[in-house]
Amino acid sequence: MQAQLTVRFLVLALCAGLAGCRSSFIEVTIVNQGPTAHVVEFDYPSASFGANSLGTGAQYHYRFKVQGSGPLSLQYEDESGKNHTAQGPKVDLGDQGSLLVNIDAHGAVTWTPNLTNPK
């Protein structure tokens, strides 16, 4: 009986500990509502990610962990070869949540962050 209680307690403690240990990530969705965007690059503090192209109506999903504080930015090349750069919000170490980045039909970029910081 004592051994069963000990095992149950250890399992409960492990589950509680795992539930409390969660890394902070930001889930990014880039949506292109304009013509195909080429050489798409998303920069965040300490790293970047991207795609060779993002067609009309396409979405690109990526998840990253914020390793420092700084601004976000998106760069891409339009169909005519013109480079575009859009500055986004600033993020801080520990930020988590979601971020929608929308490229509209005219190439304008809007940022819709839904971020929290549990510090």
N, C-alpha and C positions, 0 to 999 in steps of 0.2 A: 504494500500500500504506500509506504514512504517513497519507494523508488518511482511509482507512477506519478505521485505528486511532484517529485523533483523533475521528472521528464516533462510533465505538463508545464511547470513553471519555466523551465528552460526554453521550451518551444514558444510559449507566450512572450517571454522576454526577447527572444530572437525576432519574432514577428513585430513586436513593438519597436525594436531597434531599427529594423529594416524599413519600417514605415516612416520613421523620422529621418532617415538618411536618403536624401534625394538631391541630385545635382541640379543646379539652376541652368536651364537652357532657354534659348529663344527659338521658336519655330517661325521661320520666314517663308512666306509665299509671295513669289513675284508673279504678277499677272500681266500679260501683254495684250492690250486691246487695240494696239496699233499695228502697222505693218511689221514684218519680221525684224526683230532686233538681233544684231550680230555681235559677237565678242562681248557678251554680257558679263560684267564683273561687279560683285558686291563686296565692298570692303568694310571690315569691322575691326575694332582694336585687336591687334596682334595677328590678323590673318585675313584671308579673302576666299571666295569661292566664285564659281561662274559656270557659264554654259557657252558653247560655240554659237548657238542661235536659239532664239525663242520665237516661234511662229505666232501669227495672229490667233488670239484666243487661247494660247498655251499658258500653262502654269509651271513654275519651277519651285519645288519645295526643298528646304534645307534647314537643318537644325544645328545651332552652334552654342558653345558656352562662352560667355563673356570673360576674357582673361585680363581685362584692364578697362580703363575709362577712355572714352573718345567718341568721335562722331562716326556715323554710318554714311556710306555713299554708294551710289549706283552709277556705273558707267556702261554705255553701250554705243554701238555704231548703227546708224539707220541704213535704210536701203541705198541711199545715195553716197554712203561712206562718211557722212558727217558724224563726228563724235559728240555725245551728250553726256553730261555729268550732272547728277542731282544729289544735293546734300540732304542727309536725313537727320533724324534725331540723335542726340548724344545718349550713349548707354554707359552704365557704371557696373563695376564688378558686383556680381550677385543678381543683376537684373534677370528676370525670367518672364515668360509669357509668349505672346504671339505678335507678329508684325506682318501687315499686309502692305506690299509695295505694288502700286498699280501704274502701268504705263498706258496712258490714254491714247485715243486715236490720233491725236496731234503730237504725241511724243512727250507730253508733260507727265511728270512723275509725282504721285501723291503717296504719302506715308501715313499709315494708320496703325500706330502702336497700341498694344494692350499689354503693358509691362508693369510689373511690380518688383519691389526689392524687399525681401523679408528681413533685412538687417535690423 
